């Protein structure tokens, strides 16, 4: 976010009319530099709010090798959400819900960081409910099996309903 904030094009773009601005930091920054997330996320979020946009924070998942970092990631984004009055899209929490139900499920690409199609579908379900205020349960299975779709939809809805 620091690099984006330094780019004048971002500030120009934020001054335009947007309904929603989604903010996501590089995946390890909430763990290694939460103060940077807070500082630059707040600058971007405040600029988006000034232009009349709703701010949504894309709370992603930990790297596969560091599952315990998920609580740290969520805490850093919660602090930013409180500071900017933003909505949290808890994609990482929905991932962890799916993994808790079936520890053999694979949501990562081989790099252990980026999502595979099922991981992307879960994140999309989270955003569907956050943006439209409607449960994703019952949406079509696109790029995943019907069982994977149901599991992702239910996890996304459960996590958002509980506000975990």
Buried (B, 14 or more C-beta within 10 A) or exposed (E): BBEBBEEEEBBEBBEEEBEEBBBBBBBBBBBEBBEBBBBBBBBBBBBBBEBEBBBBBBBBBBBBEBBEBBEBBBEBBBBBBEBBEBBBBBBBBBBBBBBEEEEEBEBBBEEEBBBBBBBBBBBBBBBBBBBEEEBBBEBEBEEBEEEBBBBBBBBBBBBBEEEE
